[in-house]
Amino acid sequence: MKRIIGILFAIIVLVSCSSQKVYSDFDISYSKSGGFAPIYENLLIKGNQAHYSFEGQGKKQKQQFKISDEDLKKLDNTLSQNNFRRIQEDHQKIYDNVATSINIKKGPNEGSKTDASSIMPAYKTSWTNITTAFQEIINNNVKKQ
């Protein structure tokens, strides 16, 4: 009996670990979270595979799709043209704000930025251009429910 319980426990652990892999194994991550009425939106890209999830406003959605090489190149160009790595984050306190975080794990734009405490005024246009590029990918590929 103990052996069966041990085997079931091992299976549960293995299944739960593999289900979280999508959230840690990515090249590019775009996420929005927080706010007075919290939302959680994630776009994770690994190669040409994208995983999108949204939870909030009484809705829950998950979708996987392929992202074209052209869209990836356009995104990379947007990151480069707007100097993603040089964007400076502010250090002011902001509460009940929807924060956007971008994490690039490979390539010339490797880095991590967030507007959780805002972006310095000189870099707001660049930040807006970059977040708009991610939102376009979402709008063009995700079927809204």
C-alpha positions in Angstrom: 0.0 0.0 0.0 2.8 2.4 0.9 4.5 1.6 -2.4 1.4 2.5 -4.4 1.0 5.8 -2.5 4.7 6.5 -3.1 4.3 5.9 -6.9 1.2 8.1 -7.1 3.0 10.9 -5.2 6.0 10.6 -7.6 3.6 10.8 -10.6 1.8 13.9 -9.2 5.2 15.6 -8.6 6.4 14.9 -12.1 3.2 16.1 -13.7 3.1 19.3 -11.7 6.7 20.1 -12.5 6.3 19.7 -16.2 3.2 21.9 -16.3 5.2 24.8 -15.0 8.0 24.4 -17.6 6.2 26.7 -20.0 6.6 29.6 -17.5 10.3 29.2 -17.1 11.6 27.9 -20.5 11.2 31.0 -22.8 13.4 33.4 -24.9 11.0 36.4 -24.6 8.5 37.2 -21.9 5.9 39.9 -21.8 3.6 40.2 -18.8 1.1 42.5 -17.4 -0.2 42.1 -13.9 -1.8 43.9 -10.9 -4.2 46.8 -10.7 -7.2 47.6 -8.5 -9.1 44.8 -10.2 -6.1 42.5 -10.8 -5.3 41.1 -14.2 -2.6 38.6 -15.3 -1.6 38.5 -18.9 1.5 36.6 -20.2 3.0 36.1 -23.6 5.9 33.7 -23.6 7.9 33.0 -26.7 10.4 30.2 -27.3 11.7 30.0 -30.8 8.6 30.3 -33.0 6.2 28.9 -30.4 4.2 31.3 -28.3 2.1 30.7 -25.2 -0.5 33.3 -24.2 -2.5 33.3 -21.0 -4.9 35.9 -19.5 -6.8 35.9 -16.3 -9.0 38.7 -15.0 -12.2 40.6 -15.5 -14.1 37.3 -14.9 -12.3 35.7 -17.9 -9.6 33.0 -18.2 -7.9 32.2 -21.4 -4.9 30.1 -22.6 -3.8 29.7 -26.1 -0.7 28.5 -28.0 0.2 29.7 -31.4 3.1 29.9 -33.9 4.8 33.3 -34.3 6.2 34.0 -37.7 9.9 34.7 -38.4 8.8 38.1 -39.8 7.0 39.0 -36.5 10.0 37.9 -34.5 12.3 40.0 -36.6 10.0 43.0 -36.4 9.9 42.6 -32.6 13.7 42.4 -32.4 14.0 45.5 -34.6 11.6 47.4 -32.4 13.6 46.4 -29.3 16.9 47.5 -30.9 15.6 50.7 -32.4 14.1 51.8 -29.1 17.3 50.8 -27.1 15.5 48.3 -24.8 18.7 47.7 -22.8 19.2 51.4 -22.1 15.7 52.1 -20.8 15.9 53.3 -17.2 13.3 52.5 -14.6 12.1 55.1 -12.1 12.1 54.3 -8.4 8.9 56.0 -7.3 6.2 54.1 -5.5 3.1 53.3 -7.5 0.2 51.3 -6.0 -2.7 49.6 -7.7 -1.1 50.0 -11.1 -1.0 47.4 -13.8 2.7 46.7 -14.2 4.2 45.5 -17.5 7.4 43.5 -17.4 9.5 42.4 -20.4 12.3 39.8 -20.1 14.6 38.9 -23.0 16.9 35.9 -22.3 18.9 35.8 -25.5 20.2 38.0 -28.3 21.5 41.5 -28.5 18.6 42.9 -26.5 19.0 40.6 -23.5 17.7 42.2 -20.3 14.8 42.7 -18.1 12.7 45.9 -17.6 9.5 46.8 -15.8 7.3 49.8 -15.4 6.2 48.7 -11.9 7.6 51.9 -10.5 7.3 53.8 -13.8 9.8 54.5 -16.6 12.0 57.6 -16.5 10.4 60.4 -18.6 13.2 60.4 -21.3 12.4 56.7 -22.1 8.6 56.6 -22.0 8.2 56.9 -25.8 10.6 54.0 -26.3 8.8 51.9 -23.7 5.5 52.7 -25.3 6.8 51.6 -28.7 8.1 48.3 -27.4 4.9 47.5 -25.4 2.8 48.3 -28.5 4.9 45.8 -30.5 4.0 43.1 -28.1 0.4 44.1 -27.9 0.2 43.9 -31.8 1.5 40.3 -31.6 -1.2 39.5 -29.1 -4.0 41.3 -31.1 -3.0 39.6 -34.4 -2.6 36.0 -33.0 -4.9 35.5 -30.0 -8.6 34.8 -30.6 -10.5 36.8 -27.9 -13.2 35.0 -26.1 
